[in-house]
């Protein structure tokens, strides 16, 4: 065992502290650390001039260090910054956005209640060589090892109640956790969702699609019973999801409705309007709905849409942003690849009695290649990887007067925007919004306008 003292001076991309080592050119990454900490650590493996480590003792705590709420801090990969004060988290995120864009953003929008905010969690089933069973979140910096979660302060308490009930159910069966490399075992993940405003709950058990490891009706019945006993007055929406893989073929997913409603619902209040949304098992929805209300309100204020505007909503998902903007513009056209999201989008449009918004199923780049008339405003909320080269090329060809780009990955967002700036756009506004307290992740609004010809 090699012990060393280190002073944390910055954060890694994962949000873990990075410190210097006396007499060495390498640095050390320490899970559960805060900039300003002086620590005693045990050095682990070295990769690309960075040692992994185990925190042994806090010799001199950072001024930003606070007592974490959760017993799993330092091992769980779900939270990174519980031990860092919330004002310090906000300051770090503000500085990060400013550094990426080389421009000072508007003050970050904080989360009024930075605990119990998440509406969805996915937990993983796992077993070690000795057959010990684990159901929880991935351990930080591990290669897929899972922590048996006993508490979580990012979600409402019922998430952990159901997690523990399912873990107990599993112990009473002979089912094995799925092993990806060998395509063996049955149980893959347990996904829990809720409507924050409605209290409606959804439980999704995902299993292997390998026929040799199917789940029998008796096990499914006892799974349903375990969940329903934990939520006796809730009538949760229950689904079985089958995830099938095959070499040389894309993954296939099948769903079986096991009980309760087939959808849950959420209501967002944006400006003076209450907007209603249906959420199916595969739907993407903002993981922090209360903060999403602030995000969408700021997006409307920043973009200042006009009643004559034609809007393209790219990567529109279940059309949440399009529905937010539709009452203030002439027309919204959404583009989304996922057929499940498109179905939910159509339900959401009908639920909000909107007639000026349509959603097309397809790849954004391919769809844009066929669009001839430029929109007044393009709304972009892409995956973490950002715009594809094809989508970016055709967006530049269309040259909308205004672009509202919302992203949960400001790094790829800044890369895309640098291309837009080089082609005649001006970055008018940056507005970070803290959607993910106690993690290094951040949502960022960027608003661009094209120079007049």
ChimeraX attribute file (.defattr): number of C-alpha atoms within 10 A of each C-alpha:
attribute: neighborCount
match mode: 1-to-1
recipient: residues
	/A:1	6
	/A:2	8
	/A:3	14
	/A:4	15
	/A:5	19
	/A:6	21
	/A:7	24
	/A:8	23
	/A:9	14
	/A:10	17
	/A:11	18
	/A:12	12
	/A:13	9
	/A:14	15
	/A:15	21
	/A:16	25
	/A:17	24
	/A:18	24
	/A:19	28
	/A:20	18
	/A:21	16
	/A:22	12
	/A:23	6
	/A:24	8
	/A:25	9
	/A:26	15
	/A:27	19
	/A:28	29
	/A:29	29
	/A:30	27
	/A:31	24
	/A:32	22
	/A:33	31
	/A:34	32
	/A:35	21
	/A:36	18
	/A:37	21
	/A:38	20
	/A:39	23
	/A:40	19
	/A:41	21
	/A:42	19
	/A:43	20
	/A:44	16
	/A:45	9
	/A:46	14
	/A:47	10
	/A:48	7
	/A:49	10
	/A:50	18
	/A:51	19
	/A:52	18
	/A:53	21
	/A:54	18
	/A:55	17
	/A:56	13
	/A:57	13
	/A:58	14
	/A:59	13
	/A:60	12
	/A:61	17
	/A:62	18
	/A:63	13
	/A:64	16
	/A:65	19
	/A:66	15
	/A:67	9
	/A:68	16
	/A:69	13
	/A:70	16
	/A:71	12
	/A:72	18
	/A:73	19
	/A:74	22
	/A:75	20
	/A:76	24
	/A:77	19
	/A:78	18
	/A:79	23
	/A:80	25
	/A:81	26
	/A:82	23
	/A:83	21
	/A:84	22
	/A:85	17
	/A:86	19
	/A:87	10
	/A:88	16
	/A:89	20
	/A:90	23
	/A:91	12
	/A:92	14
	/A:93	20
	/A:94	22
	/A:95	15
	/A:96	17
	/A:97	23
	/A:98	16
	/A:99	12
	/A:100	15
	/A:101	18
	/A:102	11
	/A:103	13
	/A:104	16
	/A:105	20
	/A:106	13
	/A:107	13
	/A:108	20
	/A:109	19
	/A:110	19
	/A:111	20
	/A:112	10
	/A:113	10
	/A:114	18
	/A:115	16
	/A:116	13
	/A:117	22
	/A:118	22
	/A:119	21
	/A:120	22
	/A:121	17
	/A:122	13
	/A:123	21
	/A:124	22
	/A:125	27
	/A:126	26
	/A:127	17
	/A:128	11
	/A:129	6
	/A:130	6
	/A:131	10
	/A:132	9
	/A:133	18
	/A:134	20
	/A:135	24
	/A:136	26
	/A:137	22
	/A:138	22
	/A:139	18
	/A:140	22
	/A:141	17
	/A:142	11
	/A:143	8
	/A:144	12
	/A:145	18
	/A:146	24
	/A:147	22
	/A:148	22
	/A:149	18
	/A:150	14
	/A:151	18
	/A:152	19
	/A:153	17
	/A:154	22
	/A:155	19
	/A:156	17
	/A:157	12
	/A:158	14
	/A:159	22
	/A:160	18
	/A:161	15
	/A:162	20
	/A:163	23
	/A:164	21
	/A:165	18
	/A:166	22
	/A:167	17
	/A:168	13
	/A:169	17
	/A:170	22
	/A:171	13
	/A:172	11
	/A:173	12
	/A:174	8
	/A:175	16
	/A:176	19
	/A:177	24
	/A:178	23
	/A:179	16
	/A:180	11
	/A:181	6
	/A:182	7
	/A:183	16
	/A:184	17
	/A:185	21
	/A:186	23
	/A:187	23
	/A:188	22
	/A:189	21
	/A:190	22
	/A:191	19
	/A:192	24
	/A:193	25
	/A:194	26
	/A:195	19
	/A:196	20
	/A:197	13
	/A:198	11
	/A:199	13
	/A:200	18
	/A:201	25
	/A:202	24
	/A:203	24
	/A:204	22
	/A:205	23
	/A:206	23
	/A:207	24
	/A:208	26
	/A:209	23
	/A:210	17
	/A:211	10
	/A:212	11
	/A:213	17
	/A:214	15
	/A:215	15
	/A:216	9
	/A:217	9
	/A:218	10
	/A:219	16
	/A:220	14
	/A:221	11
	/A:222	16
	/A:223	19
	/A:224	21
	/A:225	16
	/A:226	20
	/A:227	21
	/A:228	20
	/A:229	12
	/A:230	17
	/A:231	15
	/A:232	11
	/A:233	8
	/A:234	14
	/A:235	15
	/A:236	24
	/A:237	24
	/A:238	25
	/A:239	22
	/A:240	19
	/A:241	23
	/A:242	21
	/A:243	16
	/A:244	17
	/A:245	16
	/A:246	11
	/A:247	6
	/A:248	6
	/A:249	8
	/A:250	9
	/A:251	11
	/A:252	11
	/A:253	15
	/A:254	11
	/A:255	15
	/A:256	13
	/A:257	14
	/A:258	16
	/A:259	15
	/A:260	17
	/A:261	16
	/A:262	17
	/A:263	17
	/A:264	21
	/A:265	18
	/A:266	18
	/A:267	18
	/A:268	21
	/A:269	18
	/A:270	18
	/A:271	14
	/A:272	7
	/A:273	11
	/A:274	11
	/A:275	18
	/A:276	18
	/A:277	25
	/A:278	22
	/A:279	23
	/A:280	21
	/A:281	22
	/A:282	15
	/A:283	18
	/A:284	16
	/A:285	20
	/A:286	15
	/A:287	18
	/A:288	21
	/A:289	21
	/A:290	21
	/A:291	23
	/A:292	21
	/A:293	18
	/A:294	21
	/A:295	22
	/A:296	21
	/A:297	17
	/A:298	18
	/A:299	23
	/A:300	18
	/A:301	10
	/A:302	17
	/A:303	19
	/A:304	12
	/A:305	21
	/A:306	13
	/A:307	12
	/A:308	11
	/A:309	16
	/A:310	22
	/A:311	26
	/A:312	25
	/A:313	29
	/A:314	28
	/A:315	22
	/A:316	28
	/A:317	28
	/A:318	31
	/A:319	30
	/A:320	21
	/A:321	20
	/A:322	27
	/A:323	26
	/A:324	21
	/A:325	26
	/A:326	22
	/A:327	17
	/A:328	16
	/A:329	19
	/A:330	16
	/A:331	20
	/A:332	27
	/A:333	20
	/A:334	27
	/A:335	24
	/A:336	23
	/A:337	16
	/A:338	18
	/A:339	16
	/A:340	17
	/A:341	23
	/A:342	24
	/A:343	17
	/A:344	22
	/A:345	29
	/A:346	16
	/A:347	18
	/A:348	22
	/A:349	25
	/A:350	14
	/A:351	13
	/A:352	13
	/A:353	11
	/A:354	13
	/A:355	12
	/A:356	16
	/A:357	24
	/A:358	19
	/A:359	24
	/A:360	16
	/A:361	19
	/A:362	17
	/A:363	15
	/A:364	25
	/A:365	19
	/A:366	12
	/A:367	16
	/A:368	22
	/A:369	15
	/A:370	9
	/A:371	13
	/A:372	10
	/A:373	10
	/A:374	18
	/A:375	21
	/A:376	18
	/A:377	24
	/A:378	25
	/A:379	24
	/A:380	21
	/A:381	21
	/A:382	21
	/A:383	13
	/A:384	13
	/A:385	12
	/A:386	21
	/A:387	23
	/A:388	13
	/A:389	11
	/A:390	13
	/A:391	19
	/A:392	19
	/A:393	17
	/A:394	19
	/A:395	21
	/A:396	15
	/A:397	14
	/A:398	18
	/A:399	22
	/A:400	21
	/A:401	16
	/A:402	21
	/A:403	26
	/A:404	21
	/A:405	21
	/A:406	23
	/A:407	23
	/A:408	23
	/A:409	17
	/A:410	24
	/A:411	17
	/A:412	18
	/A:413	24
	/A:414	18
	/A:415	14
	/A:416	17
	/A:417	23
	/A:418	15
	/A:419	14
	/A:420	22
	/A:421	15
	/A:422	9
	/A:423	13
	/A:424	15
	/A:425	23
	/A:426	18
	/A:427	17
	/A:428	11
	/A:429	18
	/A:430	23
	/A:431	23
	/A:432	27
	/A:433	25
	/A:434	29
	/A:435	27
	/A:436	22
	/A:437	24
	/A:438	23
	/A:439	20
	/A:440	21
	/A:441	18
	/A:442	21
	/A:443	21
	/A:444	23
	/A:445	24
	/A:446	24
	/A:447	21
	/A:448	24
	/A:449	21
	/A:450	17
	/A:451	12
	/A:452	7
	/A:453	4
